Amino acid sequence: MAPRPRDTPGPRLSPAVRAHLTDSRSCLAEATGARTPASRYVAAHLAALRAAAALLAARPRPLEGRRRRLRSAWELLPEAEPSLAEWAAYFSTTAAKRAAAEAGMVRRISAAEAEEILVEAETFVETIEDLLGVPSQPQLPANVPLAG
């Protein structure tokens, strides 16, 4: 009997990696449709964080002796993929503003800042997808009805 072809094209990635990528795309869609700058900012930043988690899950680090202190994804990312160091620095600095928005300090985020982080997050997610060998899934424009 001939082997069955795989149902899903692309590289062999764990379910956790695929789930992080799916979550990342969902966050981008949420950011695109967000009504306020703060909610757009938060969703875009979370999209980038989930994409970083996908890469980190795909490239686990070996355990080193004793348990080390917890570190953020933005600290771990350059170790897993040195070419992403600038991205990690960018999203690390924007994390405080995301936390402030989540805590209700929404006036600190302008529409321009929200739009900037959305564009950066979209590019970052595509970069992670490329590194993992996953075909990019471009965002549909917001408020465009799907053909059915």
C-alpha positions in Angstrom: 0.0 0.0 0.0 1.4 3.4 -0.9 1.9 5.9 1.9 -0.8 8.6 2.3 0.3 12.1 1.4 0.3 14.5 4.3 -2.9 16.5 4.7 -1.1 19.8 5.4 1.6 21.2 3.2 4.7 22.8 4.6 7.3 21.8 7.1 6.8 19.4 10.0 6.0 21.6 13.0 4.7 20.5 16.3 1.0 21.2 17.2 2.2 23.8 19.7 4.2 25.7 17.1 1.2 25.7 14.7 -1.1 26.8 17.5 1.1 29.8 18.3 1.2 30.8 14.6 -2.6 30.5 14.4 -3.0 32.5 17.5 -0.6 35.1 16.1 -2.7 35.5 12.9 -5.9 35.7 15.0 -4.4 38.5 17.0 -3.4 40.3 13.8 -7.0 40.0 12.6 -8.2 41.3 15.9 -5.8 44.3 15.7 -6.9 45.1 12.2 -10.5 45.3 13.3 -9.9 47.0 16.6 -11.9 50.1 17.3 -9.5 51.9 19.6 -5.8 52.6 19.4 -5.2 50.8 22.7 -7.0 47.6 21.7 -5.2 47.7 18.3 -1.8 48.2 20.1 -2.4 45.3 22.5 -3.6 42.9 19.9 -0.7 43.7 17.5 1.8 43.3 20.3 0.3 40.0 21.3 0.4 38.8 17.7 4.2 39.4 17.7 4.6 37.7 21.1 2.7 34.6 19.9 4.9 34.5 16.8 8.0 34.7 19.0 6.6 31.9 21.1 6.2 29.8 17.9 9.8 30.2 17.0 11.0 29.5 20.5 8.8 26.3 20.6 10.3 25.2 17.3 13.8 25.7 18.5 13.9 24.5 22.1 17.0 25.3 24.1 18.9 22.5 25.8 18.4 22.4 29.6 21.4 23.8 31.4 22.1 22.3 34.8 20.2 24.2 37.4 17.0 26.0 36.9 17.5 29.4 35.5 15.5 32.5 36.2 12.4 33.1 34.0 13.1 35.3 31.1 10.8 36.9 28.6 10.4 35.7 25.0 12.1 38.9 23.9 15.2 38.0 25.9 15.3 34.5 24.6 14.5 35.3 21.0 18.0 36.6 20.0 19.6 33.4 21.5 17.3 31.2 19.4 17.7 33.3 16.2 20.3 36.0 16.3 18.9 37.7 13.2 15.9 38.7 15.3 17.8 40.7 17.9 16.5 44.1 16.6 12.9 42.8 16.5 13.3 41.5 20.1 14.6 44.9 21.2 11.7 46.7 19.6 9.0 44.5 21.0 10.7 44.4 24.4 10.5 48.2 24.6 6.9 48.3 23.4 5.8 45.7 26.0 5.5 48.3 28.8 3.1 50.3 26.8 1.1 47.2 26.0 0.9 46.4 29.8 -0.2 50.0 30.5 -3.0 49.7 27.9 -4.1 46.3 29.4 -4.2 48.1 32.8 -6.5 50.7 31.5 -4.1 53.5 30.7 -5.4 53.8 27.2 -4.7 57.5 26.6 -1.0 56.8 26.4 -1.4 55.2 23.0 -2.0 57.3 19.9 -3.6 56.1 16.7 -0.2 56.5 14.9 1.5 54.3 17.5 -1.1 51.7 17.2 -0.8 51.7 13.4 3.0 51.5 13.6 3.0 48.5 15.9 0.4 46.8 13.7 2.6 47.2 10.6 5.7 46.0 12.5 3.8 43.0 14.0 2.6 42.0 10.6 6.1 42.1 9.2 7.5 40.3 12.2 4.9 37.5 11.9 5.7 37.1 8.2 9.4 36.9 9.1 8.8 34.2 11.7 6.7 32.3 9.2 9.5 32.5 6.6 12.1 31.3 9.2 9.9 28.3 10.0 9.1 27.6 6.4 5.4 28.3 6.7 3.7 30.0 3.8 2.6 33.5 4.8 -1.1 34.1 5.1 -1.7 37.8 4.2 -4.4 39.6 6.2 -7.7 40.4 4.6 -8.6 44.1 4.7 -10.9 44.8 7.6 -14.7 45.1 6.9 -14.5 43.3 3.5 -17.2 40.7 3.1 -16.0 37.3 2.1 -17.3 35.8 -1.1 -19.5 32.9 -0.3 
